[in-house]
Amino acid sequence: MAQRIVIIGAGFGGLSAAGLLAKQGHAVTVVEQLDHAGGRATVWEHDGFRFDLGPSWYLMPDVYQRWFHQMGTSAEAELDLRRLSPSYRVYFGARDVVDVPADLPATLDLFDTFEPGGGKKLERYLERAAYQYGVAMNEFVYRDYQRITDFFNRRMLVEGARLNVFTNLDRYVRGFFDSDRARKVLEYSMVFLGGAPDNTPALYNIMSHVDLAMGVWYPMGGMGAVVTSMQRLAEAAGARFAFNQPVRRIVVHDGRAVGVETDAGIIDADIVIANADYHHVETRLLEPRYRQYSDRYWDSRVIAPSAFILYLGLDRPVEGLAHHTLFLQHDWMDHFNTIFRRPAWPDRPSYYVCAASKTDPGVAPAGAENIFVLVPVAAGLEDTDAGRARFEAMILDDLEHQLGEPIRDRIVVRRSFAHRDFTARYNAYRGTALGLAHTLRQTALFRPRHRSKTVRGLYFTGHYTHPGVGVPMTLISSQLVAQEIGA
Ligand SMILES: Cc1cc2nc3c(=O)[nH]c(=O)nc-3n(C[C@H](O)[C@H](O)[C@H](O)COP(=O)(O)OP(=O)(O)OC[C@H]3O[C@@H](n4cnc5c(N)ncnc54)[C@H](O)[C@@H]3O)c2cc1C
């Protein structure tokens, strides 16, 4: 039966839910506080430079494809996708560089340079990762968990053991590889999941199948192009978007969500879906008696990192950068420890630089370079102007040292972004960039629920919920919600 559905937030979670539910025949309205869709995937344009403020890696193309298919089209029809080659570049130290190739035989050769038999070991590792990816996606990721027995059933325990849910990734990788370099290439992607190699279940070795075998892709126009296309398809299916309208309250009558209140008044609904940060929704948009999770619950969560990000428009290209370049410090666990164990601004962080203009001439003026530098840092840190200036100077010193090229004298556009911005722009809990980390105790059933247990007709989607962090995961989260609501 067609229902009136109001979605709070037009991030990837809200957009994907809007499209699917409108396609299912519901009357969908998306209410967004910003003046555009995309949420953390906002685009910022300045003096001819166009920056994706958030996601920049288009991974797991199968997941995007599934969404586009459900909308009656395909990723190829909607996006101009390019497979990046090399997939990415890694600096293990100053001018100590390797390119991780887009083709597998060359990647095996690369691993042979890391340690004796490295290629053969990688082959075995990736064979298992490919198998596990299939099982994980079918059995584990594309399904919802309402009660404990949905997770701890016989099948899950057998598959869970087979999928290495119960050990951590670092331990698992050490079982295959001895070299620091091999381990870093296979573990860096844990940052995408908001975790560290030693606190993320080994199941996520599937991320190596994702980046090394399925490939790293780029939609021309950037991730903003994906947002535009998803909004267009959602609107074509009948969804309406109301921008510049922060939701102040979810209206609940007799334990049922019946609408949302904005400064313009109340929008009635049969179902409300919250895509905004879970903590914000529970603590700011609902009366205390309708909260499902206490302050103690939130205090005890492992919150995913925030990020210090520098968006830089440069007047000429940087030779030492590929489209994606990772700068991994020798002792990278020390950096992870400052994120999860003893929160502090790190002294010698690893970081990531995106130079989208290497692939896409549309994101920078002719002859110029568009880069951003992203450093994962602990959520909840004090974020001051003076602190940012010191940190920025340290990062630029390190970047210039590693590259052996000057950066500072090329900067013509500059913007920094950290905790305060995540909180002010997105209502992020403790300024987190990514929501909740993927520790074992925050996986599947143990993530905050999709369906409220205190308010009927209230659902949640987005990166706090199962399956978790990253654009593909938020698309799946919405698919699960849309499936549960039904046509
Ligand atoms: C810097 C950065 C880099 C990343 N890199 C990658 C990457 O390379 N690849 C990848 O796959 N993922 C990446 N991610 C993760 C990915 O971007 C997120 O997991 C995903 O975009 C989260 O989407 P969401 O819809 O759950 O949340 P959001 O994007 O935060 O959407 C929530 C929306 O709700 C709105 N909202 C909040 N409060 C209210 C209110 N009261 N009323 C109305 N609206 C409200 C917000 O404005 C926002 O638009 C990155 C994230 C960041 C921050």
PDBQT file of the ligand as one rigid body, heavy atoms in Angstrom, charges set to zero:
ROOT
HETATM    1  C1  LIG A 501      36.229  12.803   4.269  1.00  0.00    +0.000 C 
HETATM    2  C2  LIG A 501      35.512  11.529   3.954  1.00  0.00    +0.000 A 
HETATM    3  C3  LIG A 501      36.045  10.657   3.018  1.00  0.00    +0.000 A 
HETATM    4  C4  LIG A 501      35.358   9.485   2.704  1.00  0.00    +0.000 A 
HETATM    5  N1  LIG A 501      35.866   8.666   1.722  1.00  0.00    +0.000 NA
HETATM    6  C5  LIG A 501      35.102   7.643   1.268  1.00  0.00    +0.000 A 
HETATM    7  C6  LIG A 501      35.459   6.974   0.066  1.00  0.00    +0.000 A 
HETATM    8  O1  LIG A 501      36.464   7.310  -0.560  1.00  0.00    +0.000 OA
HETATM    9  N2  LIG A 501      34.636   5.983  -0.384  1.00  0.00    +0.000 N 
HETATM   10  C7  LIG A 501      33.495   5.635   0.282  1.00  0.00    +0.000 A 
HETATM   11  O2  LIG A 501      32.774   4.736  -0.174  1.00  0.00    +0.000 OA
HETATM   12  N3  LIG A 501      33.135   6.256   1.429  1.00  0.00    +0.000 NA
HETATM   13  C8  LIG A 501      33.890   7.269   1.914  1.00  0.00    +0.000 A 
HETATM   14  N4  LIG A 501      33.494   7.975   3.007  1.00  0.00    +0.000 N 
HETATM   15  C9  LIG A 501      32.313   7.528   3.763  1.00  0.00    +0.000 C 
HETATM   16  C10 LIG A 501      31.032   7.939   3.106  1.00  0.00    +0.000 C 
HETATM   17  O3  LIG A 501      31.134   9.245   2.617  1.00  0.00    +0.000 OA
HETATM   18  C11 LIG A 501      29.905   7.847   4.122  1.00  0.00    +0.000 C 
HETATM   19  O4  LIG A 501      29.876   6.553   4.691  1.00  0.00    +0.000 OA
HETATM   20  C12 LIG A 501      28.544   8.130   3.518  1.00  0.00    +0.000 C 
HETATM   21  O5  LIG A 501      28.595   9.228   2.631  1.00  0.00    +0.000 OA
HETATM   22  C13 LIG A 501      27.560   8.369   4.647  1.00  0.00    +0.000 C 
HETATM   23  O6  LIG A 501      26.305   8.657   4.113  1.00  0.00    +0.000 OA
HETATM   24  P1  LIG A 501      25.054   8.853   5.063  1.00  0.00    +0.000 P 
HETATM   25  O7  LIG A 501      23.892   9.072   4.162  1.00  0.00    +0.000 OA
HETATM   26  O8  LIG A 501      24.966   7.765   6.055  1.00  0.00    +0.000 OA
HETATM   27  O9  LIG A 501      25.362  10.179   5.931  1.00  0.00    +0.000 OA
HETATM   28  P2  LIG A 501      25.515  11.702   5.493  1.00  0.00    +0.000 P 
HETATM   29  O10 LIG A 501      26.215  11.834   4.211  1.00  0.00    +0.000 OA
HETATM   30  O11 LIG A 501      26.092  12.425   6.649  1.00  0.00    +0.000 OA
HETATM   31  O12 LIG A 501      24.011  12.205   5.272  1.00  0.00    +0.000 OA
HETATM   32  C14 LIG A 501      23.187  12.624   6.326  1.00  0.00    +0.000 C 
HETATM   33  C15 LIG A 501      22.416  13.842   5.883  1.00  0.00    +0.000 C 
HETATM   34  O13 LIG A 501      21.513  14.238   6.925  1.00  0.00    +0.000 OA
HETATM   35  C16 LIG A 501      21.474  15.659   6.967  1.00  0.00    +0.000 C 
HETATM   36  N5  LIG A 501      20.973  16.092   8.271  1.00  0.00    +0.000 N 
HETATM   37  C17 LIG A 501      21.585  15.989   9.486  1.00  0.00    +0.000 A 
HETATM   38  N6  LIG A 501      20.780  16.477  10.449  1.00  0.00    +0.000 NA
HETATM   39  C18 LIG A 501      19.626  16.898   9.852  1.00  0.00    +0.000 A 
HETATM   40  C19 LIG A 501      18.427  17.501  10.314  1.00  0.00    +0.000 A 
HETATM   41  N7  LIG A 501      18.213  17.749  11.615  1.00  0.00    +0.000 N 
HETATM   42  N8  LIG A 501      17.478  17.829   9.405  1.00  0.00    +0.000 NA
HETATM   43  C20 LIG A 501      17.666  17.573   8.077  1.00  0.00    +0.000 A 
HETATM   44  N9  LIG A 501      18.784  17.022   7.577  1.00  0.00    +0.000 NA
HETATM   45  C21 LIG A 501      19.758  16.668   8.456  1.00  0.00    +0.000 A 
HETATM   46  C22 LIG A 501      22.919  16.044   6.718  1.00  0.00    +0.000 C 
HETATM   47  O14 LIG A 501      23.033  17.395   6.305  1.00  0.00    +0.000 OA
HETATM   48  C23 LIG A 501      23.313  15.058   5.605  1.00  0.00    +0.000 C 
HETATM   49  O15 LIG A 501      23.021  15.578   4.334  1.00  0.00    +0.000 OA
HETATM   50  C24 LIG A 501      34.147   9.161   3.352  1.00  0.00    +0.000 A 
HETATM   51  C25 LIG A 501      33.614  10.039   4.298  1.00  0.00    +0.000 A 
HETATM   52  C26 LIG A 501      34.291  11.216   4.584  1.00  0.00    +0.000 A 
HETATM   53  C27 LIG A 501      33.684  12.173   5.571  1.00  0.00    +0.000 C 
ENDROOT
TORSDOF 0
